[in-house]
Amino acid sequence: MAGALAHPLIFGEGGLIPITSIPAHVLFTWTGMALLFLIAITARQRLTLVPNRLQNFFEVIIGGFEDFVVKNIGEEGRRVYPFIITIFLYVITMNYLGLVPGFDAPTANINTNAALAISVFIYYNYIGIKKWGFGYIKHFLGPVKALAPFMILLELISHLARPLSFTLRLFGNIRGEEIVLMLLFVLAPVVSTVPMYLLFMLAKFIQAFIVLMLTMIYLQGSLDHAH
């Protein structure tokens, strides 16, 4: 009994597996996802004609970013907006988990960011192919026909590099913040940590907003007409 309590079990594909064998960033990701689901269910159950504080907060966030996306992409932005705002809410939640004592930001792990980057890469190309069909290849050919063979090679390299730069940008910034915060906590637990918490709260929001911007730009490029 003591051993079972010391190593709690969960259901996996092969039956019960010890929770300690699951990577920490995966457990923290599940925690963040559970928190997002809980907030979403709570907000949905409290929807009223006279908005409460929670409803007002989400209406400002969701509505404000939707207007921002539509202004940049156009009306087609409403079709891809659910994906964009989901990416933003996911990243900002995972970023802020790193500020909770005992937790680590899942986005400070390169595997989380790589999966995120690949998802964005697949989605914006899927949207482009869905809209333009075979004509989507024109996005890779450039405006000059004579240079098309060279441009398609350059464009392919550029597009394939996007997931890598996306992954390393988010990983480097969040991991760097985690390391700095840990060092400051060791050197001066209260004096330095409290101000840095406030600074990193802003920095983590900015990193999530950059992810939103990159996702929006990639989608805008796939939706725009290839000249």
PyMOL commands that set and color helices and strands:
alter all, ss='L'
color gray80, all
select helices_A, chain A and resi 2-6+19-21+24-45+53-73+77-97+106-108+110-140+145-187+193-223
alter helices_A, ss='H'
color red, helices_A
select strands_A, chain A and resi 9-12+15-18
alter strands_A, ss='S'
color yellow, strands_A
deselect
rebuild
show_as cartoon
